[in-house]
């Protein structure tokens, strides 16, 4: 199979961690006989410095011509500390989302035995937890119009708007992912209070009939927030609207014990983007100490959901788990004082893949 990938390392630790991820991608392609084609492009602060645009037209064209986008991180103190900056790196990320039509953020939450003790939850609650949060990205209160404040400044208002089309496409996506997993979908809303949530539930109940092989449950968002800490293993695929998803995915992200372990995907109308959930961590840039595992796990997602290569994705996750079991990890999660460099972890995982 031919894999055509746009590689956007971005800022801070982005180039270092993406380099390690590409080691795993190349090892998998060589092992399974896939033809890999990839090109690098600028995004974020580095793109501003070179072109004045955080998401240059050339980068967008490459993304549109590619089957998947492999992305690092965006952000730089140079712009964070300059309130008068008219162009900022984060505008590149927003531009990419808009132009590629990224409508769904996918965050798998998987626990690793060697990190159970770092989780704020008891080990028996989270051991074996493996679920996926799917958040709608283009609608809801964050984009609702009108929004504003009264002339006297004492009243503010936001509007929450959803269309049937927006709900249908993300709910169907949730069912398609559930069919590749344990065949259970949890639709999270607030249908007892909100009109938009009642539309969500109505549309989801219609779509549910199209997937009789998948179990469906409906849950109010406050109950879902409690269930995440009481019984996280009860979830398989959770789907929800933009603001609820923003909150619940952050809650879910701490379960694993390390933000450096969480990959994500943003599914698009044109091309999908695969990236770690953490930021550019500029303090560590160039020091070869950043944890590359979330970025490497994002490559596993890319194989699975951009190319439908499930075995290849599973092998990458196996290699990551093996590196953790062997304590071949960076300083943020290392035990007993022994830590490896970013590049050493990447080399170890690529070698593990090649030998399997």
Buried (B, 14 or more C-beta within 10 A) or exposed (E): EEBBBBBBBBBBBBBBBBBBBBBBBBBBBEBBEBEBEBEBBBBBBBBBBEBEBBBBEEBBEBBBEBBBBBBBBBBBEBBBEEEEEEEBBBBBBEBBBEBBBBBBBBBBBBBBEBBBEBBEBEEEBBBEBBBBBBBBBBBBBBBBEEEEEEEEEEEEEBEBEBEEEBBBBBBBBBBEBBBEBEBBBBBBBBBEEBEBBBBBBEBBEEBBEEBEEBBBEBBBBEEBBEBBBEEBBBBBBBBBBBBBBBBBBEBBBBBBBBBBBBBBBBBBEBBBBBBBBBBBBBEBBEEBBBBBBBBBBBBBBBBBBBBEBEEBBEBBBBBBBBBBEEBBBBBBBBEEEEBBBBBBBBBBBBEBBEEE
